[in-house]
């Protein structure tokens, strides 16, 4: 086995980073540890950077301006949002100038107009489609207009269906929670533009002619599932919504290829799990099945806990279904992944 310092970093294995924003690079207006430096190091290595976000409340220039407030540098042509994909869905189905009802903020209305459609706010204007994107201003009046239009036959498109949105205060309702109000009111399931559908990743990779792209994010049900659906490797960064225990218990489609603690983990020698006699080993620890449970052997401390998670994740990846046992140490005590 190679000495840890001689192992490649994950950033040496890929040419393009498809980066999530909320929970990965920032929480609302608060920076996330290692994020700005991690992105800067990727630029130093000449990697392609794409900021791929489900958030429909900001335009590309607003995304870059917000990233700058948390110390992350970027360029407008590096941004792709679920709104971009939603506009593709509109173009595939409707004619320029057709009215489209907006359930969302000003940037969503501007995107619809820029795409060649007429952005409207009332169902009385006979919209051909309803596009819903997150905005703090969305309330009953907008939702009601959306319901009227959908019930009259308008196509329902959601920019994303994220249940929650990380903020500096904690988890807030995301666009998916508001979308469910219209689903419940109309019985209509929307077309979804953003993650976990693969289009956001495939379009992003195509834009920069990526040959070895990887999706990096903090949510299993959006970033990781979307990357897996797109057929690319995925990295779960443990600074946001999903943790190691979530990854272990996820359905196969939601399991990440790699685990890192923060964005700086992209550039550190990566100790991956390797097959062992009765399971998988990662660094100083190993994981094996004992019935339905996983037993971790070796010295467990703050540094090796992440290695234990990687070994356990490699173990459950051999299963075709979700795993729901316990993680134990050699004495039978439960191990809690922070």
C-alpha positions as CSV (number, residue, x, y, z in Angstrom):
1,X,0.0,0.0,0.0
2,X,1.3,3.4,-1.0
3,X,2.4,5.8,1.8
4,X,-0.4,8.4,2.4
5,X,1.8,11.2,1.4
6,X,2.5,9.5,-2.0
7,X,-1.2,9.1,-2.8
8,X,-2.8,11.4,-5.4
9,X,-5.3,14.0,-4.4
10,X,-8.8,13.8,-5.8
11,X,-8.1,17.1,-7.7
12,X,-5.4,15.2,-9.6
13,X,-7.9,12.6,-10.9
14,X,-10.4,15.0,-12.6
15,X,-10.2,17.9,-15.0
16,X,-13.5,19.6,-14.1
17,X,-15.2,20.4,-10.7
18,X,-19.0,20.8,-10.9
19,X,-19.5,22.6,-7.6
20,X,-22.6,23.0,-5.6
21,X,-23.0,26.3,-3.7
22,X,-25.3,26.2,-0.7
23,X,-23.8,23.9,2.0
24,X,-20.7,23.4,0.0
25,X,-19.2,26.8,-0.5
26,X,-21.4,28.9,1.8
27,X,-24.3,28.8,4.2
28,X,-26.4,31.9,3.2
29,X,-24.0,34.8,3.8
30,X,-21.6,32.8,5.9
31,X,-18.4,31.2,4.4
32,X,-17.7,27.5,4.9
33,X,-14.3,26.4,6.2
34,X,-11.8,25.7,3.4
35,X,-14.2,26.6,0.6
36,X,-12.5,29.7,-0.8
37,X,-9.0,28.2,-0.4
38,X,-10.2,24.9,-2.0
39,X,-11.5,26.7,-5.1
40,X,-8.4,28.8,-5.3
41,X,-6.1,25.7,-5.2
42,X,-8.2,24.1,-8.0
43,X,-7.7,27.2,-10.1
44,X,-3.9,27.0,-9.5
45,X,-4.1,23.4,-10.8
46,X,-5.9,24.7,-14.0
47,X,-9.0,22.7,-13.3
48,X,-12.2,23.8,-15.0
49,X,-14.6,25.3,-12.4
50,X,-18.4,25.2,-12.8
51,X,-20.7,26.6,-10.2
52,X,-23.8,24.3,-10.7
53,X,-26.7,25.4,-8.4
54,X,-30.3,24.6,-8.0
55,X,-30.9,28.1,-6.5
56,X,-33.2,30.0,-8.9
57,X,-33.2,33.3,-6.9
58,X,-30.0,34.7,-8.4
59,X,-28.7,35.5,-11.9
60,X,-25.2,34.5,-12.9
61,X,-23.7,37.9,-12.1
62,X,-25.6,37.8,-8.7
63,X,-24.2,34.4,-8.0
64,X,-20.6,35.6,-8.6
65,X,-21.2,38.7,-6.5
66,X,-22.5,36.6,-3.6
67,X,-19.6,34.1,-3.9
68,X,-17.2,37.1,-3.6
69,X,-18.8,38.0,-0.2
70,X,-17.7,34.6,1.1
71,X,-14.2,34.8,-0.4
72,X,-14.8,32.6,-3.5
73,X,-13.7,34.0,-6.8
74,X,-15.5,33.2,-10.0
75,X,-16.7,34.3,-13.4
76,X,-20.2,34.6,-14.9
77,X,-19.5,32.1,-17.6
78,X,-18.7,29.5,-14.9
79,X,-22.2,29.6,-13.5
80,X,-25.0,27.2,-14.6
81,X,-28.3,27.2,-12.7
82,X,-31.4,25.2,-12.8
83,X,-33.1,28.2,-14.4
84,X,-30.8,27.7,-17.5
85,X,-32.1,24.1,-17.8
86,X,-35.7,25.2,-17.2
87,X,-35.4,27.7,-20.1
88,X,-34.2,24.7,-22.3
89,X,-37.4,22.9,-21.3
90,X,-39.5,25.9,-22.3
91,X,-37.7,26.2,-25.7
92,X,-38.3,22.6,-26.5
93,X,-42.1,22.9,-25.9
94,X,-43.2,26.4,-26.7
95,X,-42.9,29.3,-29.2
96,X,-41.1,32.6,-28.7
97,X,-43.4,35.2,-27.2
98,X,-45.6,32.7,-25.4
99,X,-46.8,33.8,-22.0
100,X,-45.1,32.0,-19.0
101,X,-46.3,32.5,-15.5
102,X,-43.6,33.1,-12.9
103,X,-43.8,31.7,-9.4
104,X,-40.5,33.1,-8.1
105,X,-38.4,36.3,-8.0
106,X,-37.3,39.0,-10.4
107,X,-34.3,37.0,-11.7
108,X,-36.5,34.2,-12.8
109,X,-38.8,36.6,-14.7
110,X,-35.7,38.2,-16.3
111,X,-34.5,34.7,-17.4
112,X,-37.8,33.9,-19.0
113,X,-37.9,37.2,-20.8
114,X,-34.3,36.7,-22.0
115,X,-35.2,33.3,-23.3
116,X,-37.7,34.9,-25.6
117,X,-41.0,34.3,-23.7
118,X,-43.4,36.8,-22.1
119,X,-43.1,36.7,-18.3
120,X,-46.5,37.1,-16.6
121,X,-47.8,37.0,-13.1
122,X,-51.5,36.3,-13.6
123,X,-53.3,33.2,-14.7
124,X,-55.8,35.5,-16.5
125,X,-53.1,36.0,-19.2
126,X,-53.5,32.4,-20.3
127,X,-49.9,31.2,-19.8
128,X,-48.7,28.1,-21.6
129,X,-46.5,27.2,-18.7
130,X,-45.8,27.9,-15.0
131,X,-42.2,28.0,-13.9
132,X,-41.5,27.9,-10.2
133,X,-38.2,28.9,-8.6
134,X,-37.2,29.7,-5.0
135,X,-37.6,33.3,-3.8
136,X,-38.2,34.6,-0.3
137,X,-41.1,36.6,-1.7
138,X,-43.1,33.6,-2.8
139,X,-46.4,33.4,-0.9
140,X,-50.1,32.6,-1.2
141,X,-50.9,35.1,-4.0
142,X,-48.2,33.7,-6.4
143,X,-49.0,30.1,-5.5
144,X,-52.7,30.7,-6.1
145,X,-52.0,32.1,-9.6
146,X,-49.8,29.1,-10.3
147,X,-52.6,26.7,-9.2
148,X,-55.2,28.5,-11.4
149,X,-52.9,28.2,-14.4
150,X,-51.9,24.6,-13.9
151,X,-55.5,23.6,-13.3
152,X,-56.3,25.2,-16.7
153,X,-53.7,23.1,-18.4
154,X,-50.5,25.0,-18.2
155,X,-47.3,22.9,-18.1
156,X,-45.8,22.9,-14.7
157,X,-42.0,23.3,-14.5
158,X,-40.0,23.4,-11.3
159,X,-36.4,24.7,-11.3
160,X,-35.7,22.3,-8.5
161,X,-37.3,20.3,-5.7
162,X,-34.9,20.8,-2.8
163,X,-36.8,20.3,0.4
164,X,-34.5,22.6,2.4
165,X,-32.2,25.5,1.9
166,X,-29.1,26.0,4.2
167,X,-28.9,29.5,5.7
168,X,-26.7,31.1,8.3
169,X,-29.5,30.4,10.8
170,X,-30.1,26.8,9.9
171,X,-32.2,24.8,7.5
172,X,-35.1,26.8,5.9
173,X,-37.8,25.5,3.5
174,X,-36.4,25.1,0.0
175,X,-38.1,25.4,-3.4
176,X,-39.3,21.8,-3.2
177,X,-41.3,22.5,-0.1
178,X,-43.1,25.3,-1.9
179,X,-43.5,23.2,-5.1
180,X,-45.3,20.6,-3.0
181,X,-48.0,23.2,-2.1
182,X,-48.9,23.4,-5.8
183,X,-48.6,19.6,-6.3
184,X,-51.0,19.1,-3.4
185,X,-53.3,21.8,-4.7
186,X,-53.4,20.6,-8.3
187,X,-52.4,16.9,-8.3
188,X,-49.9,17.7,-11.1
189,X,-46.3,16.6,-10.8
190,X,-43.9,19.1,-12.4
191,X,-41.1,18.6,-14.9
192,X,-37.9,19.2,-12.8
193,X,-35.0,21.1,-14.4
194,X,-32.4,20.9,-11.6
195,X,-30.7,18.3,-9.5
196,X,-31.3,15.4,-9.1
197,X,-32.1,15.3,-12.8
198,X,-28.9,14.9,-14.8
199,X,-29.3,17.7,-17.3
200,X,-27.6,20.3,-15.1
201,X,-24.4,18.2,-14.9
202,X,-24.4,17.1,-18.5
203,X,-24.9,20.6,-19.8
204,X,-22.2,21.9,-17.4
205,X,-19.7,19.3,-18.5
206,X,-20.4,20.0,-22.2
207,X,-19.9,23.7,-21.7
208,X,-16.2,23.3,-20.8
209,X,-15.5,20.1,-22.9
210,X,-14.8,18.1,-19.7
211,X,-13.3,14.7,-20.1
212,X,-13.1,13.8,-16.4
213,X,-15.8,15.8,-14.5
214,X,-16.8,15.2,-10.9
215,X,-19.8,16.5,-9.1
216,X,-19.0,18.0,-5.6
217,X,-21.8,18.7,-3.2
218,X,-23.3,18.3,0.3
219,X,-26.6,16.7,-0.5
220,X,-27.2,13.1,-1.4
221,X,-30.7,13.7,-2.9
222,X,-29.6,16.4,-5.3
223,X,-25.8,16.7,-5.9
224,X,-24.9,13.1,-5.5
225,X,-28.0,11.6,-7.1
226,X,-27.8,14.1,-10.0
227,X,-24.1,13.3,-10.6
228,X,-24.8,9.6,-10.5
229,X,-27.7,9.9,-12.9
230,X,-25.3,11.8,-15.2
231,X,-22.8,8.9,-15.1
232,X,-20.0,10.8,-13.5
233,X,-18.1,10.4,-10.2
234,X,-19.4,12.2,-7.1
235,X,-17.9,13.7,-4.0
236,X,-19.8,14.3,-0.8
237,X,-18.4,17.2,1.2
238,X,-19.3,17.0,4.9
239,X,-20.1,20.7,5.4
240,X,-23.8,20.8,4.8
241,X,-26.9,18.7,4.7
242,X,-25.8,15.0,4.4
243,X,-23.3,13.2,6.7
244,X,-21.5,9.9,6.7
245,X,-24.4,8.0,8.3
246,X,-26.8,9.3,5.6
247,X,-24.4,8.1,2.9
248,X,-24.2,4.6,4.4
249,X,-28.0,4.3,4.6
250,X,-28.7,5.8,1.2
251,X,-30.2,4.0,-1.8
252,X,-27.5,2.9,-4.3
253,X,-28.3,5.8,-6.6
254,X,-27.5,8.3,-3.8
255,X,-24.2,6.8,-2.7
256,X,-21.1,9.1,-3.4
257,X,-17.9,7.9,-5.0
258,X,-15.8,9.7,-2.4
259,X,-16.1,11.4,1.0
260,X,-14.2,14.5,2.1
261,X,-14.5,16.7,5.2
262,X,-14.4,20.1,3.3
263,X,-13.2,21.6,0.0
264,X,-9.5,21.4,1.1
265,X,-9.9,17.7,1.1
266,X,-9.9,17.8,-2.7
267,X,-6.2,18.7,-2.6
268,X,-4.9,16.4,0.2
269,X,-3.5,12.9,-0.5
270,X,-6.7,10.8,-0.7
271,X,-6.7,7.6,1.3
272,X,-9.4,5.6,-0.4
273,X,-10.8,2.2,0.7
274,X,-9.2,-1.0,-0.6
275,X,-10.5,-4.5,-0.5
276,X,-9.4,-6.6,2.5
277,X,-9.8,-10.3,3.4
278,X,-13.2,-9.8,5.1
279,X,-14.2,-6.3,4.0
280,X,-12.5,-3.0,3.2
281,X,-9.6,-1.2,4.7
282,X,-8.8,2.6,4.7
283,X,-5.7,3.8,6.4
284,X,-5.6,2.6,10.0
285,X,-9.1,1.1,10.1
286,X,-11.2,-1.6,8.4
287,X,-14.8,-2.4,8.0
288,X,-16.6,-5.8,7.8
289,X,-20.1,-7.1,8.0
290,X,-21.2,-9.0,11.1
291,X,-24.7,-10.1,10.2
292,X,-26.6,-6.9,9.3
293,X,-24.2,-4.7,11.2
294,X,-20.8,-3.2,10.3
295,X,-17.9,-3.6,12.6
296,X,-15.0,-1.1,12.5
297,X,-11.6,-2.4,13.6
298,X,-8.5,-0.3,14.3
299,X,-7.7,2.8,16.2
300,X,-10.6,5.2,16.1
301,X,-10.0,8.9,16.7
302,X,-10.9,12.2,15.1
303,X,-8.5,11.7,12.2
304,X,-9.4,8.1,11.4
305,X,-13.2,8.5,11.7
306,X,-13.4,9.7,8.1
307,X,-11.3,6.8,7.0
308,X,-13.8,4.5,8.8
309,X,-16.6,6.1,6.9
310,X,-14.9,5.5,3.6
311,X,-14.2,1.9,4.4
312,X,-17.9,1.4,5.6
313,X,-19.2,3.1,2.4
314,X,-17.1,0.8,0.2
315,X,-18.6,-2.1,2.1
316,X,-22.3,-1.1,1.7
317,X,-21.5,-0.3,-2.0
318,X,-21.4,-4.1,-2.5
319,X,-25.1,-4.2,-1.7
320,X,-27.9,-3.7,-4.2
321,X,-30.3,-2.3,-1.7
322,X,-30.1,0.3,1.1
323,X,-28.4,-0.8,4.3
324,X,-30.0,-0.2,7.7
325,X,-27.8,-1.9,10.3
326,X,-25.6,-0.5,13.1
327,X,-22.0,0.6,13.0
328,X,-20.1,-0.9,15.9
329,X,-16.5,-0.9,17.2
330,X,-14.8,-4.2,18.2
331,X,-16.3,-4.1,21.7
332,X,-19.9,-3.8,20.3
333,X,-20.3,-0.1,21.1
334,X,-22.1,2.1,18.6
335,X,-20.0,4.4,16.6
336,X,-21.5,7.8,15.9
337,X,-20.3,9.6,12.8
338,X,-20.4,13.4,13.5
